[in-house]
Amino acid sequence: MTQIIKGENLPLSGEPMRVAVVRRSDGPGAPEVDAAALLVGADGKVRGGEDLVFYNQSAHAGSGVRLTGNVRGEGEVVADWLEIDPGRVEPAVERIVVAASCDDATFGEVEDLYLRAVSATTGEQLALYAVEDATTETAILLGEFYRRAGGWKFRAVGQGYDSGLPGLAEDFGFAVPEEAVEAPMETVPEGTVEPPEEVAVVPPEEAAVVPVQAPAPVQAPAPAPVPLAVGVVGKVGGAAPLYAPALGVPMARCNDLPGEMGPEFEPVEFSGRGKEDVDPGLTLPKGFVVVDVLRKGDGYIEVVTLTVRGRRWREVLGSGLPDLHGVGVFHHDGRSPLRLRVDAPGMAAWTIRLRPVSTLRPFDGPVEGCGPDVLAHTGDETDVRFRFKGDEDKEGYFGVNVHRRGGHAQDTYSRRDRGRGSGSIPRGPRLLVIEADGGWSVEPGASRITSFWTRRR
């Protein structure tokens, strides 16, 4: 019998394990849960920040404990997976405590929360504990793997903290406000690291296994202009805030990009329908130029630059988001005529605006958006945390490219489903060009973590 209740324990063989912190999400707005492991000594305390394994510090250097990622299965089942190899745990570590925190919600609002441990080699279930009595807690100790008589055992703990992470941290000798830890971020490759296919997330009340699984020009009269959103913050489909500088308002410098990144000029706007070529009538020196794109309704819209012969050259922006307000950028060589082509479905109305890169949002803190966007980075080499919320079906593409002076681009991060990850960007000045089929957020890595393992959302 491997399923136990709160307070019970059972022996383990000591073989390498995969441990899942599992819950059921009912879609957008569901509580966000973050899992972690604490490596605890005989005194019941961690030795320091290095004994924490969490989203922003995903592996323990000397004890074979690693957080491998967040995956989703059928029926909105979500699991954070840890790898634990008892044979590699340092002698000074007596217990490995698996805990979780819940941002902006309580564990009483989290559906079907449980911990499940399986063999890393066979996938056989070793332990299962379902949390049944959570109410107002915002942090919780789910279970612990501990030494006993030369071997290892598992105990179902289920101890919650209304005070959240600070209360939990204090109990384990890690005062969050005073003892923030350095956070060297491990770069996460594209997509999510998943457990092997034979490992399954099994709801406690079901016998069936639910596998975890990790997309000719139309001529028309000149339309009335489609106004871009007035104000600096708006919403697209209620998904996420985005930057929307008001039309007709003088645009001030918003970042510290040097002049060689792009020329200064007065913004210009153009409106049309369907597929049309746009000649802005601008003579600009070499550098980047920003393009705001607004398209009402549904359908895919694409903006590209044109060659001297009027042929398609480079894509500036492409998106199928409904009621799009996106931001793209292109690098102008300073010699060729500046011409664009806008291609929208049928007679769909659109407005584009060209503006200088000095008006871009700076990437100097957490930034949220929805759809394509461009940010200005002028700081040092920086670790970055990414979150992609997905489209209405919780799917879609998310990618970030870094552009430097001269138009050279470097792929930084991409994924084809909703989720989180991390990467790094070089020292500025750089432009962060974001392609996204839904809501997203990016946040620069911090050298001090003031909230333990909570993800940067």
N, C-alpha and C positions, 0 to 999 in steps of 0.2 A: 504494500500500500504506500504510494508515494504522495498522495494528496493529504495534507495535514491542515489543522486549524491553528488559529492564533495561540502561541505559547507552546505548541508541540515541537518536537525535534525528531530527526531521523538520521541514521548513519549514512555516510557517503564512502565510495570506494577510493576517492582521492584522484580519480582520473580527470583529465581536462574537461571543462564544462563550457557550455554556452548558456547564459542566463538572460531571460527576456523579461522586461517590465512591460506588461501588456495592458491595454485598455481598449475600449470601444469608443470611437469618435463618431458623433452624429452630424459631421460636416462642419461648414464654416461657423465660427462662434463657439465651437466646443473647447473646453479647457485645454490648455497646453501643458503637457507634463514633461519634465526633464529628469532623466535617471542619472545616478552617479554611484560610485563605489568609494567607500572610505576604508583605508587600511589602518587598523587600530592595534596599538600595542597592548601589553599586559596591564598598563595603567588606565586603559579605556580611552586613551587620547590618540590623536594622530600626531606624528612627529613634526609635521609642518605641511605646507601647501603641496609638497611633492607626493604626499600620501592621499591625495584626492584624484580620482579619475572621473572626468566629467566632459561635457561637450567641448569646452574650450581647452582641455588638457586631457587628451583621449587615451593616454597610455601611462602606466607606471614603469619607470625605467628598470627596476630590479625585481619585480614580483609577478610578472606574467599576467597582469590584469589590464584589460583594454576595452574601451567602448568602441564598438565597430560601426554603429550607425542606427538609423531610424528607418524601419520598413513598414509597409502596409500589406494587409492581407484582405481576403474576402470579408464582406459584411462589416466594413469600416473598422476592422481590427488593426491596431497600431502597436508596434513593439519597438522598444529600444533594446539593443542586444549588447551584452557584455561577454567577454571571454575571460575565464578564470582558470588558471592551471595551478592547482594546489601544490604540485611538485616543484614549482618555481618560486613560491612565495618565500620571502626572506624570513629567517628564524625569528626576528624581532616582531613580526606581524602575527598577532594572535587571532584576529578576527577580520573578516572582510564584510563590511556592512553595506547592503544594497539599499539605497534611499532614493527618494524622488521629491521634487518640488512641483508646485502648481502655480503658475502665474495668473494673477487677476481672477482667481476662482478658488474654490475649496475642493478637497478630495471627495466631499459628499456629492459634488456635481460630476465627478468622473465615473463613467459607467464601466462596470465589469473589470475592475482593476485587479490584476493578479501578477504573481511572480512565478515563473516556470524555469526550471533548470533541466537541461538535457545533456546527454553525453556528446562531446565534441566529435567523437569517432562514429558512433552508431546512431545518434539521434534519439536513443531511448530516454524516456522521461525519468529523471532522478528525484525531482521534488516539485510540488505544486502547492501554492498557497494563495487563496483568494481572499481579498480584503472585503469584509462584509459590514463593517461598523464605522466607516469613515463618515465624518460630519463636517466640522468647521475647520479641519486641519488644512494648512497650506504647505506643509512639509511632512514627510512620513518615513519611518524606518520600516521597510517591507520585510526584510529577513537578513540573517547573517550566517556566514560560513565560518566555522570556528574549529580550532584544534581541540582534540580530546583524546587522551590516552594514545598518542602517537598517530592518530588518524584525524579525519575531518567529519564534522556533522553540520547539518543545516537546522536552523531554528526559525520558525515563523514568528516575527516580532509584532508588526502592526501597530507600532507606537507613533502617534501623530503629534504635531506641534501647531497649535493655533498661532504661535509667534513666528512661524515660518522658518526660513533658513537661519536667521540670527540665533533663534533658540536652539536649533539642532547643532549649529556650529559651536555654540558655547558649551554644550554638553560634551563635545568631542575635542575641546581644547583649541578651537579655531575661532577666535573672535572676529567676525567678518569686518566690522568697520575699522578695527585697528590693525589687523594682520593680513591685509590684502596680499595676494601672492603674485609673483611674476608669472605671466601667461605666455610662454612660447607656444605659438599655435602650430600644430601639425597641418601641413597642407593636405587637404582631402582631394583625391582625384575625382574626375568627372563622375557624377551619379552618386549613388549611395552604396556603401559596402554592405552586402547582404550575407546572411548565413547560408550554408549549403542548402540545396533544394530539398534534401531529405529532412531538414529540421523544420518543424511545423509549430505554429502557435495554436494551442488547443484551448478553447473556452472550457472552464471547469465544469459547466453544467452540460456539456455536449460530449458524446463519444466520438463523433466524426472529427477528423483532422481538417483544420482550415489552413492550407499552405500559405506561407508568406510569399508574396511576389514583388518582386521589386516593381506626332503625330503629324476691226476697222474703226478709226476715230469717230466719235459721235459729235456732230455739230449741234449747237444749241444756242439760244439767245443768252446774252450775258446775264447771269443770275444776280440776285441781291446777295451781298456778302453774308457769309455765315460767321457771326461774331464768335471769337474765341472767348473762353470764360474770363470774366472780369474778376480781378482780385488775384492774390498769389496762391491760394490753396483752394482746390476744388475736389470733386470726387467723380470717378467714372464708374457708373453702375454700382455705386456704393461700395466699391471694392477697396480702394486705398487712396490716400491723399496724393495729389501730384501738384507740381509747380505749374502755374498758368499765368504768366505775366499778362497784364491787361493790355489790350490793343489801344492805340491812341494815347498812351501815357509814356512820357520820356523814360527810357530805361537806363538806370544807373549801373555802374560797375558792381558786380556781385562777388568777384573772386580776385585772386592775385596772379592770374595767368600773365606771363610776360607778353609784350606786344608781338613778338615773333610767332606766337601761336596762332594769331589771326588778326586781321585788320579791323580797325574801328570804322563803323559807318552807321548811318541812320537806318533803322529797320524799315523794310518794305513788305507790303502785303499784297496778295493776289487771291482772287476767288474764281471759281469755275465749276464746271460739271463734267463728269465722265473723264475722258482722256483728252488732255490738252498739253501743249508745250508752253512753257513760261520763259520769257526773256525779261529778266529783271532790269535790264538797262544799266547794270552796275559795272564799273571798271575798278577792280579791286586788286591789290597786291597779293602775293602768295600767302596762303594760310588757310586755317579752318573757317568754315561758315556754318552757322547753326540754322536749321530749318524746323519751325513749328508746323505741325500738320493737324488740321481739324477736319474730320469727316463725320457727318451726321448719318445715323442709321447703320445698317449692317453691310458686310461685304469687305473684300480685300482691297486695300489701297496701297499703291507703290509710288514712290518718288525716286527718280534716277537722274543723274547728270547725263548730258548729251555731248557727243563729240562735235567737232567743227562741221561734219557732214550730217549732223542731226541724228546720229545713231546712238543707241543706248550705250552708256559707258559704265558708271558705277552706281550701285544702289545707295540711296541716302536713307531711306526708311521703307519698310514694308510691314503691314499689320492687318489682321482681320478682326481686331477688337471692335465691338459695336460702339458707336458714338465716340470715336477715337479722338483723343488729344495727345499726340505723341511728339517726341523731339528726336530729330536726327541730325547728322553732321556730315559734311564732306570736305575734302581738302582741295582747294582751288590752286592751280599751278601758277596763277598770276599772268598767264600769257593768252590762254584760250578764251573765247567768248564764254561768259557764264550763262548757261541755259539749263533748264530743268524740264522734265516731263512728269506730269502727274497722271496716273492711270487709276481711276476709280470705276466701280461697276455701274453700267448703265448710265443714268443721268444723275448719279449721286452728287450732291453738292459738297464742295470742299473749300477750305481756305488754307493757304500756306503763308508763312512769314519768314523772311530771312533776317537774321540778327547776328551780332558779333559774339564770339565766344566769351568775351568779358562779362556777358549777362547770364552765363550759366550758373546754376547752383553750385556752390563749393562742396566738395566731399571732405568735410572737416568734422563730421559727427554722423550719427545715425540718419539715414535718408530712406524714405519710403516713396513708392510710386506705383503706377499701374501702366503697363505697356512700355513702348520704347522711350528711352530717355538718354540724356548725356549729362555727366557731372564733371566738374573741374577739380583736379587733384594737383595741389602745389606743395604737398608736404614730403616727408621722408618716405623711404620704403616702408610699406605698411601691410600687416596682415589684415585680411578682410573676412568678415562673416557674412554669408549670403543666406537669404531665405526667399524661396519662391512659393507663393500661395496658390498658383495654378489658375486656370480659367474656371468657367462655371462648372465644368466636369472634373475639376481638380487635376487637370492634365496640362499639357502644353510645353512649350520650349522656353528656356531661360538661359541667356548667355551674356557674358561680359567680355568685351575686348578693350584693351588699353592702347590708345593712340598717342604717339609722340610727334614732336615737331617734324615736319616733312611728310606726314601722312602715313608713317610706318605703324602697323598694327600688330598686336600680340594677343593671342587668345589667353584668357585668364581663368575662366570658369564657365561650365555649361552643364545643363541637365535637361532631361526630357520628361520630368514629372515633378510634382510639388515636393518640397523638402528643403533641407538645409545643408550647407557645406561651407568650406572655407578655402581661401587662396591667398595670394599676395599680389601687390602691385608695386612697381618700381618707384623710385624717387621721382617726384614731379619736376617740371610740369608735364602732366599727362591729362588726356581726356578719357573718362570711363564711358564707353558706349554700351548701353544696355539694350538687349533685345529680349522682349518678354511678351508672353501671351496672356498675362494676367498681373495680379498684384505681386509686389516684391518689396524687399527691404535689404539694405546693405549697411554695414557698420564697420568702421575701422577697428582693428584690434587694439586693446588697451593693455598697458604694462601692469596695471593694477586691476584686479577683479574684485569688485566690492559686493558681489552677490553670489559668491561661491560658483556653482556650476550652471547657473541660469543662462540659457542661450540668449544671444543678442538677436531680437526678433525684428 
